[in-house]
């Protein structure tokens, strides 16, 4: 008798990510893709030139496991400049293959079977699967609409002796909300005198609006001593396809982080690392100008939709804008997102997929990291409803 091999899924409730689903649907129907979060414009030409330079200079073999020293040095300089935090390039900074790898490495490094991890819904969809693969349990706490704020009393009530990790994300994907210094202080008060660790997902750190300063965990002494802070060059330099990010964490946490990282990807693309190091040193004005650059796009997109039937509160950060379609239909957001893609030719992301238990709301997420022509055409179509 021949036995047929079977596989018991470690992620039985996980399917293809919503970003892939909606982007494939957009491609199939030739729709304007405001679903997946990537710009439709290129990165700065001088940055591309540095990649070519380093490729031609022979920087095409494995990089050091923690990242090339030149890049880690520039990250340390940037961290001091932006957040006043001195970090050691050798023991506290690790370059990774995108922020998602950083998230997975950090979660895998510290979460053991039976541990609990507090996650705020709607949550970026990479968190919970990583926790599950480690044998941990995700404790989902809904953010409070309409501002998508954290209910700190509910967090306090949810902490148990099994709580190992709290994951925060600001500026927040998918809602565009931001945490304040008061929020960080509330978090610090909750975890003081506990073994609870923090992951702070700050990939949109340079995309905050209306004069709002990014409240990084790196600014907070007590939190930074127990946190993995994760950033993304893909978001900062319009290079999402390069998959280049980094993690800043105290020496002891970095040591555990690197134990996972070295067997997950070992290192990231070498010429890109050298190029970003050069550009960080040569053009700090790029990330300094990002708030105004993206606020102009947010304001343009919101102004174009002023005559539509959608309701909105302008995002406070990221390059995503939520649109409330309650006045249009009571269709489920997954169905309405598909309808808009197939019939109107504009793709978005339904918000319910980012929840463990979706609330009764009618929200879609649209990416405005697009050139003006794209935003105008998409808004014109949305205003026809």
N, C-alpha and C positions, 0 to 999 in steps of 0.2 A: 504493500500500500504506500503510495506516494503522499507525503505530507506537504501541504501548501503553506509556505511561510506567511505568517500574519504579523501585523504591526499594531500594537496598542499605542494610540496617540498620547503623547505627553501634554498636548494642547488640544483636547477634543472639541473645545468650544471655539477654537480660533480658525477662521477662514482666511481668504485673501484680504489683505488690508484694504480699507475703504479708498485709500488714495489710488491704489492700483485699479480697483474696480471702476472708479469714476473717470480716471484718466483713459482707461481702455474704452469706456463708453463714449467719452468725448471724441476720441480718435475715430471710433466707429461711425459716429454721426457728424463728424467734421464740425464739432462744436467749439466755441471759445472756451478754453480750459482755465477756469478760475477755481478749480478744485484743488489740485495738488500744489503745494507751496513752493513754487520755484519761479524766478524771474524769467521774462521772455526777452530780456536784454542781457548783453554780455558783461563780463567783468572788466575792470580797467585794463586798457591796452598795456600800460607799463608792467602790470602784474603778469600778463601773458608773456611779455617779452622776457621777463626774468625766468619763467619756466623754460622757455626755449634756450636761454643762455645756459642754464644749469644742465639741461639735457645735453647740449653740445659740449659742455665742459666735462662730461663723463659722470655726472652725479646720478647714475642709473641703477645702482646696486642697493642692497638692503641698507636702510637707515638704522641707526642705533635703536634698540627696543624702546627707550623712553621718548624718542624723538631726536632730531638733529640738535646739537648744542646751540647753534645759532638761533634756531626758532625758540627753543626753551628760554634762552636769554632774553629775546624780544618779548616773549609772553610775560616774563618776570618784570620787565621794564614797564610794559603796558598795565599790568596789574597794580603796580605801585602808582603809576600816573593816574589811573582811573579811580582806584579804590583806596589808595593810601596803604596798601597791604604789602609788606615785604615777604616774598616767597622765595624759596630756594629752588633754583632751576634744576638742580641735580636730584633732589629728594622730594619735591612737592609738585612737580609739573610733569604730566605725561601726555604726549601727542597721540591721538587715536584716529582710527579710520571712521571719522564722523562722530557726531555727538551720540548717536544711537549705540555705537560700540562702547563709548564711555558709560552710558547708562547701564548697559548689560554687564560690563566689567564691574562697575561699582556695586550693583545689586548682587551679582554672583559672589563678590568678594566677602560680603558681610551677612547675607541672608541664609539661614540654615532651616532645615525642615522644622515646621511648626512655628516659625517666627511670623509675626504679623507686621505688615507694612501699610501705613496710612497713605491713601491716594485720594486726591480731590477730583471729583467728577464735575464737568466733563474733563477727562484726562487723556493726554497723548497716549496713543494705543500701544506703545512699546513697554510701558511700565509693568502692567499686570502680567503679561505673558512671561517676562523675565522672572518675576516673583514666583509664578507657578512652577517654572522649570527648576527653581531652587527648592521647591517643596514648601514655600511660604504661603501665607494667606493674605490677600489684599483686603484691607478694610476701606471701603469706599465711603467718602463723605461728600455730599453734594455741595457745590458752591451756591451762594445765595443770590438769586436773580433779583433785580435786573443788573446789578453791578458785578455779579459773580465774585462775591467776597467770601472769605473764609469765616465760618462760624467757630470761633475759638473755644467757646464753651462745649460745642459738640466734639471738637478735637480732644479736649480735656476728658470728656466723658468716654471717649473711644480708646484712650490709652490704657493698656493693661500691662501686666508683667511679661507678656509675650511681645510687646511692641519693640521692634528692632530698628525700624527705619520710618522716617516721614519724608515723602517726596513732595517738594514744592516746585512750582514752575512760574516764573515771572520774568518778562512779560509772558502772558499765558496763551498757549495754543490749546484749544481753538477759540477762546472768547475775546482775546485782546485786552483782558483786564491786567492790572499790575498790583503788586504788593507794595505796601508802604513801610517806612521805618517802624511805625507802630505795630504793623503785622509781624515784623521780624522780632521786635521786642516781646510780643505776645508769645511767639514760638519759643524764644529763648527762655522765658519764664516757665513754660510747660516742660521743657526738656532738662532744665537745670537739675542737677543731682540725680539724673537718670542715665542709663547706658544708651539711650536712644541716639541714633545717628541721623544725619540729614543728607539728602541729595537735593541740591538746588540746580534745577535745569534752567540755565540762563542764556540759552542760545540766541535769544532776541535782545540781548543786553543793550545793544546800541540802537534799538528801534523803539523809543518811547516818545510820546507826543505832548504838546501843549506845555512845554517847559518842565515836564516831570523828570526828575532825576532817577535813574535806575537804582533801586534799593537792593544792592547786591549783598549776599551773605558775606562776601569778602570784606565788606565794611564793618561787619559786626564781629567783634573779637570772640565772644563766647560761642557764637554759632560757627564761625569759621574753624574753630578748634575741633569740631566734630562733624565737619561737612565735606562732601565731595561737591565741588562747584564745576559745572560743565558748560562749555562754550563751543561755538561753531564758527569756523572761518567760512564755511559755505554760506551761512546767512549774512555774515558781515561783508563778504567780498563778492556776492552774487555768483558763487561757484558751488552750488549744491552738488553738482556732479563730481567734484573732486573728493567728496567725503573726507573732509579733514576737520577734526575738532580737537579738543583737549580737556583735561581734567586737572583742577588744582585741588589738592587735599593735603592735610598734615602728613608728616613723614611716615607715621605708623600706618595710616590709612592708604597712603600711596604705595607702600610696600605690599600690602595685600591686594590692592588694585592691580599692580603690575604682575602679580602671580597669575591672574586671570588673563590680563591683556597679552602677555607673552605667548600664551597658548591659543589665543583667540585669533589675533591678526599678526602678532609679533611686532610689526612696524607698519607705518603708512608710507604712501608714495614719496620717494626721496626728492625728486626735482621740485615738486610742489611745496614741500617743506622749506627748502632753501629759498624758493621764490617768495613765499609768504613772509619769511624772516626778513628778506630784503625790503619788501613792501611795507611791512610794519615799521621798519626803521626810517624808510624814505618818505612815507606818506601817511603819517598819523591823522592828517586832516581828513582822510577818507572816512574812517569810522566816526570822527568827530562831527562830520556833516550828515551822517545817516539819519538822525532824527528829523531834520528839516527836509531831507530828500524824500523820505517815505511819508512824512506828514503831508507834503504837497500832493502825493498820490492818494492818500486817504481822503483828504479834503476834496480833491477833484472827483473821486468816485462817489463820495457822499453827496456832493452838490449835483452831480449828474442824475442821481436817483431821487432828488427832492420832489419831483413831480410824479413819482411812481406810487404804487399802492403798498409798497414795502415800508415797514417802520424800522428805524435803526437808532442806536446810540453809538456815536463815533468811537471806534476802538481807541484805547489808551496806549496801546503798544502792539508789537508784531506787525506783520503785513497782511493781516486778515480782518475782515469786517463781517459781523453777523447781521443778517437781514431777517426780520420777523415777518412772516407771510400770513399771520393770523387773519388779516382783513381780506385775504384772497380766497383761501380754501382751508378746510380742516383735514386735508390729506396728511397722512404720515409723512414725515420729512424724507424718509428713504424713497417713498413713492414720488413725492413732489420733486425731489432732486433729479430723479430719473426722467420725470415728465419734462422738466425744463431743459434737460440735456437733449432729449430726443425730439421735442417739438419746437423749442425756442432756440436751441443751439447755444446754450450757456450752461456750463458744467459747474457745480458747486459740491460741497460736502455736507451731508446731513449731520446734525449735532448729536442726535440720539445714539449714534454708534460709539460715542465717547463716554457713555454712561453704563454703569452696571444696571441701574433701574432708571430708565429715562423718565423725566417728569413730563407733565402735559404742557408742552410748548411746541411752537412751530418755527424752528430756526434753521437757517442754512448758513454755512461759512463760505465766503468768497475771498479769494486771494487778489489783492490789488498791487502786487509786485509786478506790474505789467507796464508797457509803454502806453502813452496817452491814447494812441489810436485804438489799442485793444480795449482800454477802459471805456472809451466813448462808444464803440460798437456794442460792447456787452451791455452797457447801461441803456442804450437806445432800445435794445431788444427787451430788456427787463421792464422798461417803461411802457411797452405795448400791452402789457397784461391788464 
